[in-house]
Amino acid sequence: MKKVLFLCTGNSCRSQMADALVNHDFAGRIEAFSAGTEPHGLNPKAVQVMMELGIDISGNSSDHISKYEGETFDYVITLCGDANEKCPLFFGGVQRLHMGFEDPPKATGTEEEVMAVYRRVRDDIRRTMREFFDKELAA
């Protein structure tokens, strides 16, 4: 089974969604984890939009990257520019990639406009991860 670590600054939204989506969509083939360079807790709106898909992340923790020191991953994927710049070097043949996505907590507007951004980013992450890992697993 392949292992992937998703990194974002806060480990509150994008990395949490990517972790849950990959664990859901690639169950038994990929084991996903997430962490942050400066974790600030789980984002309630991320929890809400994931629950709309029937994926419950409410029990997830927002972890610092140091939790995974010494572990080997097949992929380390940064999802925001800040984490990409601060990501430490991982050893063990890891493939390090950056796949940037808009930061939903920075969305402005009405509640429905903000939630639309969360849903769009969630769906963008899902589509990107499916395309990437379908190709990687087929290789």
Rosetta blueprint (number, residue, H / E / L):
1 M L
2 K E
3 K E
4 V E
5 L E
6 F E
7 L E
8 C E
9 T L
10 G L
11 N L
12 S L
13 C L
14 R H
15 S H
16 Q H
17 M H
18 A H
19 D H
20 A H
21 L H
22 V H
23 N H
24 H H
25 D H
26 F L
27 A L
28 G L
29 R L
30 I E
31 E E
32 A E
33 F E
34 S E
35 A E
36 G E
37 T L
38 E L
39 P L
40 H L
41 G L
42 L L
43 N L
44 P H
45 K H
46 A H
47 V H
48 Q H
49 V H
50 M H
51 M H
52 E L
53 L L
54 G L
55 I L
56 D L
57 I L
58 S L
59 G L
60 N L
61 S L
62 S L
63 D L
64 H E
65 I H
66 S H
67 K H
68 Y H
69 E L
70 G L
71 E L
72 T L
73 F L
74 D L
75 Y E
76 V E
77 I E
78 T E
79 L L
80 C L
81 G H
82 D H
83 A H
84 N H
85 E H
86 K H
87 C L
88 P L
89 L L
90 F L
91 F L
92 G L
93 G L
94 V L
95 Q E
96 R E
97 L E
98 H E
99 M L
100 G L
101 F L
102 E L
103 D L
104 P H
105 P H
106 K H
107 A L
108 T L
109 G L
110 T L
111 E H
112 E H
113 E H
114 V H
115 M H
116 A H
117 V H
118 Y H
119 R H
120 R H
121 V H
122 R H
123 D H
124 D H
125 I H
126 R H
127 R H
128 T H
129 M H
130 R H
131 E H
132 F H
133 F H
134 D H
135 K H
136 E H
137 L H
138 A H
139 A L
